[in-house]
Amino acid sequence: MCLSDSKRPVLQSILRLHSVVLVCFMLAFCFNVVSAESDQTILNGRDVLNFDDLETPDGFGHIAAGYHGLTFNYFYAFQPTHQDLEGIISVDDLNCAVSKPNSLYGSKIAAESPSIQAHDPSHRFTVHSLKIKPLDFPVGFVTINLRGFLPERLSSPLEWSVDFPAGFHDTLHVRLEEFSKVRWQGLARLEVEADFHFNDVEMDDWEFCIDDLEVEIE
């Protein structure tokens, strides 16, 4: 790995934090593992989910299956301003929660990408827009990838991606039909993942956050 002396400690610190956070999620020892009390009411038409009704006792909380008719796999309710996360979450990432206090936290776990699907397998859904950003990377760049799986073409999903250059960012308001030129309708599953790149270092399980998910269950 070819790193300048000035950037090596920064990258090492980032990678250590990244590894610790992922281990915490896999072992569920860093926060109380609770199923957040959530609204099981199925969405009626097009709506925006801001996740602010979810409990985050230590800054994080699991999302019960069927939240507004959806199941969130490898996503957690996330309150970046929670006092237990002070000094862990950068002040530059507090804007993850566009509508305060919560957002979603996601990262690939054991090669499984965070995903969203209708809780009732007979239903499909449309994703109209979302606000998203990667977490904590002052060097390199991060690519966020979205894949929408249609039941009739699971082997060739809809795809859209965006690169975030080094530094901290506001959330990007992704209007999927406008940006991808395709309507993300009739989905069986939406997958989201973030890949970190710096010189010869690549990691496909970087952390990201989502808020204001505009969705419609069919």
GUNU-916173 format. One line per 8 residues: number of its first residue (from 1); their letters; for each residue x, y, z of N, C-alpha, C, CB. Coordinates in pm, whole numbers, m for minus. Glycine has a CB too. Example, Ala and Ser with C-alpha at 12.3 -4.5 7.8 and 13.67 -1.06 7.14 Angstrom:
! GUNU-916173
1> AS> 1319:m569:780:1230:m450:780:1320:m330:780:1131:m447:905 ~ 1285:m225:708:1367:m106:714:1290:3:787:1408:m60:572
//
This chain:
! GUNU-916173
1> MCLSDSKR> 86:m119:0:0:0:0:89:123:0:m97:1:123 ~ 69:210:m97:153:329:m111:77:450:m59:196:349:m259 ~ 111:494:62:46:608:123:152:709:164:m38:566:245 ~ 119:837:150:209:939:201:210:933:352:168:1080:152 ~ 319:979:415:328:975:560:216:1054:625:463:1029:606 ~ 175:1163:562:72:1248:622:m65:1182:620:66:1381:550 ~ m90:1099:519:m222:1039:507:m231:899:569:m261:1032:362 ~ m115:836:591:m118:701:645:m189:692:780:23:648:659
9> PVLQSILR> m157:779:880:m228:769:1009:m378:792:994:m172:868:1108 ~ m417:884:906:m559:912:886:m629:788:833:m578:1030:789 ~ m571:726:730:m634:608:672:m637:494:771:m560:566:545 ~ m528:474:845:m526:367:944:m634:387:1049:m389:358:1011 ~ m653:513:1091:m756:543:1190:m895:514:1134:m747:689:1235 ~ m918:553:1009:m1047:529:945:m1075:380:936:m1050:592:805 ~ m976:302:892:m997:159:874:m1018:89:1007:m880:98:801 ~ m950:136:1113:m971:77:1245:m1115:102:1291:m871:134:1347
17> LHSVVLVC> m1161:227:1276:m1298:260:1316:m1398:179:1235:m1325:410:1300 ~ m1373:170:1105:m1461:94:1017:m1472:m51:1065:m1408:98:872 ~ m1358:m112:1096:m1358:m252:1140:m1430:m269:1273:m1216:m304:1151 ~ m1405:m176:1366:m1468:m185:1498:m1619:m173:1486:m1414:m75:1591 ~ m1665:m78:1405:m1810:m58:1389:m1876:m183:1331:m1838:63:1299 ~ m1813:m244:1231:m1872:m362:1171:m1876:m479:1268:m1796:m402:1046 ~ m1770:m496:1346:m1769:m603:1446:m1879:m580:1548:m1632:m611:1517 ~ m1898:m453:1588:m2004:m421:1684:m2140:m462:1631:m2004:m271:1715
25> FMLAFCFN> m2165:m436:1504:m2294:m472:1448:m2309:m623:1439:m2312:m410:1312 ~ m2203:m692:1399:m2212:m836:1382:m2234:m906:1516:m2087:m890:1315 ~ m2172:m855:1621:m2184:m919:1753:m2295:m857:1837:m2053:m909:1826 ~ m2341:m738:1796:m2451:m670:1866:m2419:m643:2012:m2579:m753:1857 ~ m2294:m604:2042:m2253:m576:2179:m2236:m427:2205:m2125:m647:2209 ~ m2237:m345:2103:m2209:m203:2123:m2335:m124:2154:m2143:m145:2000 ~ m2451:m181:2137:m2574:m110:2169:m2680:m211:2204:m2619:m20:2052 ~ m2782:m167:2272:m2891:m257:2308:m2963:m303:2182:m2990:m188:2406
33> VVSAESDQ> m2968:m435:2164:m3034:m488:2045:m3183:m497:2074:m2975:m626:2004 ~ m3256:m399:2029:m3401:m398:2050:m3467:m387:1913:m3445:m281:2144 ~ m3582:m445:1902:m3662:m423:1783:m3739:m294:1805:m3759:m544:1754 ~ m3703:m193:1730:m3763:m62:1749:m3914:m72:1731:m3704:40:1650 ~ m3987:m16:1828:m4133:m12:1815:m4165:72:1692:m4201:47:1943 ~ m4230:10:1596:m4247:79:1469:m4389:68:1419:m4151:23:1366 ~ m4422:160:1330:m4556:166:1272:m4571:56:1168:m4582:306:1208 ~ m4665:m35:1191:m4688:m146:1098:m4792:m111:992:m4731:m270:1175
41> TILNGRDV> m4840:13:993:m4940:54:895:m4878:56:755:m4998:192:930 ~ m4940:m15:663:m4888:m17:526:m4913:118:460:m4955:m131:444 ~ m4814:163:386:m4827:291:317:m4948:290:224:m4699:323:238 ~ m5018:400:223:m5132:417:134:m5095:519:29:m5261:460:213 ~ m5044:471:m82:m4997:562:m185:m4853:605:m162:m5086:683:m192 ~ m4815:707:m230:m4678:758:m226:m4654:835:m96:m4649:848:m348 ~ m4544:803:m28:m4516:869:100:m4365:875:122:m4586:795:217 ~ m4325:957:219:m4184:973:254:m4162:918:395:m4140:1122:246
49> LNFDDLET> m4070:822:408:m4034:767:538:m3912:841:591:m4006:614:528 ~ m3925:898:712:m3811:969:771:m3755:899:894:m3851:1110:807 ~ m3819:788:939:m3766:700:1043:m3755:766:1181:m3630:650:1002 ~ m3817:882:1197:m3804:954:1323:m3891:896:1435:m3839:1100:1303 ~ m3980:802:1401:m4064:739:1502:m3999:615:1563:m4198:703:1442 ~ m3880:579:1518:m3813:457:1566:m3730:485:1691:m3725:399:1457 ~ m3726:389:1781:m3649:402:1904:m3502:371:1878:m3705:309:2014 ~ m3415:457:1930:m3270:438:1917:m3208:457:2055:m3208:538:1812
57> PDGFGHIA> m3218:358:2145:m3180:377:2285:m3034:411:2307:m3211:254:2362 ~ m2945:363:2223:m2803:395:2233:m2752:460:2105:m2722:269:2265 ~ m2842:520:2031:m2805:579:1903:m2843:491:1786:m2658:607:1900 ~ m2866:361:1814:m2904:266:1709:m3022:183:1756:m2784:175:1672 ~ m3094:126:1662:m3202:34:1695:m3238:m50:1575:m3325:110:1746 ~ m3276:m174:1598:m3325:m259:1490:m3462:m210:1443:m3333:m407:1535 ~ m3493:m240:1319:m3622:m201:1262:m3707:m326:1248:m3605:m129:1124 ~ m3819:m329:1317:m3906:m447:1312:m3955:m471:1170:m4025:m431:1409
65> AGYHGLTF> m3961:m599:1132:m4013:m634:999:m4156:m583:985:m4007:m787:977 ~ m4187:m531:868:m4320:m479:842:m4336:m332:870:m4418:m554:921 ~ m4225:m262:892:m4230:m118:916:m4291:m49:795:m4089:m61:948 ~ m4411:6:812:m4486:68:703:m4498:m25:582:m4419:200:660 ~ m4505:m156:609:m4522:m253:501:m4394:m296:435:m4611:m197:399 ~ m4278:m254:488:m4149:m289:430:m4062:m364:530:m4076:m162:383 ~ m3968:m441:478:m3868:m507:561:m3731:m453:522:m3873:m662:544 ~ m3655:m411:623:m3522:m352:603:m3417:m452:652:m3508:m215:678
73> NYFYAFQP> m3341:m508:560:m3238:m606:592:m3101:m538:601:m3235:m719:487 ~ m3031:m559:713:m2898:m501:737:m2901:m349:738:m2800:m550:630 ~ m3015:m294:773:m3028:m151:803:m3062:m136:950:m3136:m84:712 ~ m3019:m24:1009:m3050:7:1148:m3103:149:1157:m2925:m11:1239 ~ m3197:171:1247:m3235:308:1280:m3114:373:1347:m3362:312:1372 ~ m3087:498:1312:m2961:563:1349:m2989:707:1390:m2859:557:1232 ~ m2950:742:1512:m2963:880:1560:m2823:937:1577:m3044:888:1695 ~ m2770:1007:1476:m2630:1050:1481:m2598:1148:1593:m2593:1113:1351
81> THQDLEGI> m2700:1220:1643:m2675:1319:1749:m2690:1259:1888:m2771:1436:1733 ~ m2713:1130:1899:m2731:1068:2031:m2604:1086:2114:m2766:917:2017 ~ m2621:1113:2243:m2507:1142:2330:m2409:1025:2338:m2555:1178:2469 ~ m2455:902:2323:m2366:787:2330:m2274:777:2209:m2447:659:2343 ~ m2305:850:2102:m2223:847:1981:m2131:967:1970:m2312:839:1859 ~ m2132:1054:2070:m2045:1171:2067:m1900:1126:2066:m2073:1263:2188 ~ m1822:1178:1972:m1683:1139:1958:m1663:1017:1871:m1624:1113:2092 ~ m1771:947:1837:m1763:831:1748:m1810:870:1608:m1849:714:1802
89> ISVDDLNC> m1923:939:1602:m1974:991:1476:m1920:1132:1456:m2130:989:1473 ~ m1859:1157:1341:m1804:1289:1313:m1914:1395:1312:m1731:1288:1178 ~ m1880:1514:1358:m1978:1624:1353:m2017:1654:1209:m1919:1751:1420 ~ m1931:1616:1114:m1963:1639:974:m2062:1537:919:m1836:1636:892 ~ m2095:1436:1000:m2191:1336:957:m2323:1346:1033:m2133:1198:975 ~ m2338:1448:1116:m2464:1465:1186:m2578:1498:1090:m2452:1575:1292 ~ m2542:1544:970:m2645:1578:871:m2705:1455:804:m2587:1670:765 ~ m2664:1334:848:m2729:1213:798:m2879:1220:821:m2671:1088:867
97> AVSKPNSL> m2917:1272:937:m3059:1284:971:m3111:1416:914:m3082:1277:1126 ~ m3164:1410:793:m3216:1531:729:m3337:1580:806:m3253:1504:581 ~ m3429:1489:834:m3541:1518:922:m3505:1457:1057:m3678:1460:867 ~ m3481:1538:1154:m3425:1492:1281:m3532:1422:1366:m3364:1610:1359 ~ m3493:1321:1449:m3353:1292:1484:m3289:1176:1409:m3345:1265:1629 ~ m3368:1094:1334:m3315:966:1286:m3291:961:1136:m3410:857:1323 ~ m3211:863:1099:m3195:822:960:m3174:671:961:m3075:898:889 ~ m3136:614:848:m3097:474:839:m2947:464:830:m3164:405:719
105> YGSKIAAE> m2891:361:894:m2749:327:881:m2741:193:809:m2676:322:1022 ~ m2653:184:709:m2636:58:637:m2491:28:608:m2714:61:509 ~ m2459:m101:604:m2328:m148:561:m2341:m296:529:m2218:m123:670 ~ m2268:m340:428:m2271:m482:393:m2216:m564:509:m2190:m509:264 ~ m2284:m672:545:m2242:m761:652:m2228:m902:596:m2343:m758:771 ~ m2107:m959:613:m2082:m1097:567:m2128:m1116:422:m2156:m1198:659 ~ m2089:m1021:338:m2116:m1023:193:m2263:m1002:158:m2071:m1155:136 ~ m2347:m971:258:m2488:m943:231:m2510:m792:225:m2578:m1007:340
113> SPSIQAHD> m2564:m745:114:m2588:m602:97:m2715:m560:171:m2599:m566:m51 ~ m2716:m441:231:m2840:m389:287:m2948:m383:178:m2818:m248:349 ~ m3069:m421:214:m3175:m425:114:m3310:m392:176:m3180:m564:47 ~ m3402:m354:90:m3540:m321:129:m3633:m402:40:m3569:m167:117 ~ m3737:m459:100:m3835:m533:23:m3972:m518:88:m3796:m683:11 ~ m4077:m545:11:m4212:m543:68:m4224:m657:169:m4320:m555:m43 ~ m4286:m628:284:m4300:m731:387:m4390:m845:338:m4358:m670:516 ~ m4493:m811:265:m4579:m911:201:m4518:m946:65:m4727:m858:185
121> PSHRFTVH> m4471:m1070:46:m4401:m1104:m78:m4486:m1092:m203:m4347:m1243:m69 ~ m4617:m1080:m187:m4703:m1063:m304:m4708:m918:m351:m4844:m1112:m273 ~ m4655:m827:m270:m4656:m685:m305:m4525:m644:m372:m4680:m600:m180 ~ m4532:m539:m449:m4414:m477:m509:m4411:m331:m465:m4415:m489:m667 ~ m4302:m262:m494:m4294:m122:m451:m4214:m40:m551:m4231:m112:m312 ~ m4235:90:m545:m4164:186:m628:m4081:276:m538:m4262:270:m715 ~ m3956:299:m575:m3872:396:m505:m3862:520:m592:m3729:336:m474 ~ m3912:631:m540:m3910:756:m616:m3783:836:m588:m4033:840:m582
129> SLKIKPLD> m3745:844:m460:m3625:922:m427:m3577:885:m288:m3654:1074:m435 ~ m3456:926:m257:m3397:909:m124:m3282:1007:m110:m3349:761:m101 ~ m3243:1030:16:m3128:1115:45:m3021:1028:108:m3166:1235:139 ~ m2899:1035:54:m2797:938:91:m2659:1001:92:m2799:819:m5 ~ m2570:948:175:m2430:990:177:m2347:881:245:m2413:1127:251 ~ m2218:871:210:m2128:782:283:m2081:849:412:m2007:742:195 ~ m2028:769:504:m1980:819:632:m1828:819:639:m2038:736:746 ~ m1771:926:697:m1635:927:748:m1527:882:651:m1628:843:867
137> FPVGFVTI> m1496:964:550:m1382:929:465:m1313:1056:413:m1427:840:347 ~ m1215:1108:486:m1144:1229:441:m1043:1204:330:m1073:1291:557 ~ m1018:1077:294:m930:1047:180:m1002:949:88:m793:987:228 ~ m949:936:m36:m1007:841:m130:m1141:887:m183:m1021:707:m65 ~ m1221:792:m232:m1357:823:m274:m1445:701:m249:m1361:864:m424 ~ m1574:725:m244:m1671:619:m220:m1774:618:m333:m1741:638:m81 ~ m1800:499:m384:m1906:480:m483:m2026:417:m415:m1856:392:m601 ~ m2140:481:m427:m2265:423:m376:m2342:363:m493:m2352:530:m301
145> NLRGFLPE> m2380:237:m476:m2449:162:m581:m2591:127:m538:m2371:34:m616 ~ m2686:151:m626:m2824:111:m604:m2862:9:m710:m2921:234:m607 ~ m2930:m97:m667:m2977:m200:m760:m3123:m232:m729:m2889:m328:m752 ~ m3207:m224:m830:m3348:m255:m813:m3383:m383:m886:m3435:m140:m864 ~ m3431:m482:m812:m3459:m614:m869:m3608:m628:m900:m3414:m726:m773 ~ m3637:m653:m1027:m3773:m679:m1072:m3796:m830:m1074:m3799:m616:m1213 ~ m3914:m878:m1034:m3935:m1023:m1025:m3913:m1096:m1156:m4073:m1049:m976 ~ m3941:m1030:m1267:m3930:m1098:m1396:m3789:m1093:m1454:m4027:m1036:m1495
153> RLSSPLEW> m3698:m1018:m1390:m3561:m1008:m1443:m3462:m992:m1328:m3549:m889:m1542 ~ m3460:m1089:m1239:m3374:m1082:m1120:m3226:m1083:m1156:m3405:m1197:m1027 ~ m3191:m1143:m1270:m3050:m1151:m1309:m2999:m1024:m1374:m3030:m1268:m1402 ~ m3088:m930:m1407:m3045:m805:m1470:m3119:m688:m1405:m3070:m808:m1624 ~ m3077:m650:m1284:m3148:m545:m1210:m3127:m406:m1270:m3103:m544:m1065 ~ m3215:m315:m1233:m3191:m173:m1259:m3070:m131:m1177:m3317:m85:m1225 ~ m2985:m45:m1232:m2864:m5:m1160:m2839:144:m1175:m2743:m84:m1211 ~ m2790:204:m1069:m2747:344:m1071:m2640:362:m964:m2868:442:m1047
161> SVDFPAGF> m2538:442:m993:m2431:464:m896:m2383:608:m902:m2313:367:m922 ~ m2317:650:m794:m2263:785:m786:m2135:782:m704:m2366:884:m724 ~ m2035:861:m746:m1908:872:m673:m1909:996:m585:m1789:877:m772 ~ m1866:978:m460:m1845:1089:m367:m1695:1108:m350:m1916:1063:m229 ~ m1639:1222:m387:m1495:1245:m368:m1460:1258:m221:m1450:1370:m444 ~ m1330:1255:m191:m1283:1263:m52:m1342:1386:17:m1130:1268:m47 ~ m1374:1369:144:m1428:1479:223:m1564:1445:278:m1435:1605:140 ~ m1620:1539:351:m1752:1520:410:m1855:1592:324:m1756:1570:556
169> HDTLHVRL> m1975:1540:321:m2075:1587:226:m2210:1607:292:m2087:1491:111 ~ m2293:1688:227:m2436:1687:257:m2495:1561:193:m2506:1817:204 ~ m2614:1525:236:m2681:1413:170:m2716:1453:27:m2807:1369:249 ~ m2709:1357:m61:m2747:1379:m201:m2892:1335:m219:m2653:1300:m298 ~ m2973:1425:m270:m3114:1392:m296:m3121:1322:m432:m3205:1520:m294 ~ m3134:1191:m428:m3135:1110:m549:m3279:1092:m596:m3068:972:m525 ~ m3312:1155:m706:m3443:1138:m769:m3425:1034:m880:m3500:1277:m827 ~ m3464:911:m848:m3419:798:m928:m3463:803:m1074:m3470:672:m867
177> EEFSKVRW> m3587:833:m1100:m3630:836:m1239:m3558:946:m1316:m3782:857:m1248 ~ m3541:1062:m1255:m3472:1173:m1321:m3325:1140:m1346:m3484:1300:m1237 ~ m3259:1080:m1247:m3115:1056:m1258:m3083:935:m1346:m3056:1036:m1120 ~ m3165:830:m1336:m3134:707:m1409:m3208:695:m1542:m3167:587:m1324 ~ m3305:783:m1564:m3389:782:m1685:m3478:658:m1692:m3300:788:m1809 ~ m3497:592:m1577:m3584:475:m1569:m3668:487:m1443:m3500:341:m1569 ~ m3795:447:m1452:m3881:447:m1335:m3855:319:m1255:m4032:458:m1376 ~ m3823:332:m1126:m3791:218:m1041:m3921:167:m978:m3686:255:m931
185> QGLARLEV> m3999:101:m1060:m4134:60:m1024:m4145:m92:m1029:m4238:125:m1118 ~ m4233:m148:m944:m4255:m292:m945:m4140:m372:m889:m4282:m338:m1083 ~ m4065:m313:m793:m3947:m379:m740:m3984:m489:m641:m3855:m278:m672 ~ m3907:m599:m647:m3914:m701:m543:m3815:m670:m432:m3885:m840:m603 ~ m3704:m602:m469:m3600:m571:m370:m3514:m455:m420:m3512:m696:m342 ~ m3474:m370:m327:m3376:m265:m355:m3252:m293:m271:m3434:m123:m324 ~ m3136:m300:m335:m3010:m318:m264:m2928:m189:m273:m2930:m438:m322 ~ m2859:m158:m163:m2774:m39:m157:m2641:m81:m95:m2841:77:m76
193> EADFHFND> m2532:m38:m155:m2401:m65:m95:m2305:47:m130:m2346:m201:m142 ~ m2199:59:m51:m2099:164:m71:m1960:101:m75:m2107:271:43 ~ m1882:138:m177:m1747:86:m195:m1645:198:m173:m1730:24:m336 ~ m1545:172:m88:m1440:269:m58:m1318:239:m145:m1402:266:93 ~ m1255:344:m200:m1137:329:m285:m1031:431:m244:m1174:346:m436 ~ m909:384:m226:m796:475:m206:m668:405:m251:m785:521:m56 ~ m609:454:m361:m492:387:m419:m524:239:m441:m367:404:m329 ~ m450:150:m376:m476:7:m396:m563:m53:m286:m345:m68:m403
201> VEMDDWEF> m624:34:m204:m714:m13:m99:m858:m4:m150:m696:70:32 ~ m929:m116:m146:m1070:m118:m185:m1148:m197:m81:m1088:m179:m327 ~ m1261:m143:m37:m1348:m210:59:m1491:m195:10:m1331:m151:204 ~ m1562:m308:2:m1698:m304:m54:m1805:m307:54:m1719:m420:m149 ~ m1767:m270:177:m1864:m274:287:m1863:m145:367:m1835:m393:379 ~ m1848:m32:296:m1839:96:366:m1974:138:421:m1784:205:271 ~ m1971:224:525:m2095:268:589:m2159:385:514:m2067:308:734 ~ m2290:389:517:m2362:500:455:m2491:523:533:m2393:470:305
209> CIDDLEVE> m2555:635:507:m2683:664:572:m2784:710:468:m2666:772:682 ~ m2911:684:498:m3023:719:411:m3130:788:495:m3081:593:339 ~ m3193:888:437:m3309:950:502:m3410:990:394:m3267:1074:587 ~ m3530:1024:440:m3637:1072:352:m3654:982:229:m3607:1216:306 ~ m3683:855:257:m3706:756:152:m3848:773:98:m3684:612:206 ~ m3858:815:m26:m3989:834:m90:m4026:707:m166:m3988:958:m186 ~ m4129:640:m118:m4159:505:m167:m4309:486:m179:m4098:399:m73 ~ m4347:387:m256:m4489:358:m279:m4506:207:m293:m4543:432:m406
217> IE> m4590:147:m209:m4614:3:m214:m4731:m24:m308:m4643:m54:m73 ~ m4714:m124:m392:m4815:m155:m494:m4889:m283:m458:m4750:m168:m634
//
